[in-house]
Amino acid sequence: MNPLRKKRLLIIVALLAGVGLAVTLALGALQKNINLFYTPS
């Protein structure tokens, strides 16, 4: 694998890990308010 593809792959993996971490932290912070996301029907 050439260096450019390796660098690009590393950036994509790091980005996905960061997004996953952000989602996990957001859901953890909203865990007590998670019922706000459900419709009141």
C-alpha positions as CSV (number, residue, x, y, z in Angstrom):
1,M,0.0,0.0,0.0
2,N,1.5,3.3,-1.0
3,P,2.0,6.0,1.7
4,L,-0.8,8.3,0.4
5,R,-3.5,5.6,0.6
6,K,-2.1,4.6,4.1
7,K,-2.4,8.2,5.3
8,R,-5.8,8.6,3.8
9,L,-7.0,5.4,5.5
10,L,-5.6,6.5,8.8
11,I,-7.4,9.8,8.6
12,I,-10.7,8.1,7.7
13,V,-10.3,5.7,10.6
14,A,-9.5,8.5,13.1
15,L,-12.4,10.5,11.8
16,L,-14.8,7.6,12.3
17,A,-13.4,6.9,15.8
18,G,-13.9,10.6,16.7
19,V,-17.5,10.6,15.4
20,G,-18.2,7.4,17.3
21,L,-16.8,8.9,20.5
22,A,-18.8,12.1,20.0
23,V,-22.0,10.2,19.6
24,T,-21.2,8.0,22.6
25,L,-20.6,11.1,24.8
26,A,-23.7,12.9,23.5
27,L,-25.9,9.9,24.2
28,G,-24.4,9.4,27.6
29,A,-25.0,13.0,28.5
30,L,-28.6,12.8,27.2
31,Q,-29.4,9.4,28.7
32,K,-31.7,10.9,31.3
33,N,-33.4,13.0,28.7
34,I,-33.6,10.4,26.0
35,N,-37.4,10.2,26.2
36,L,-37.5,13.7,24.6
37,F,-36.6,12.0,21.3
38,Y,-39.8,9.8,21.3
39,T,-43.1,11.1,19.9
40,P,-45.8,11.6,22.6
41,S,-48.3,9.4,20.8
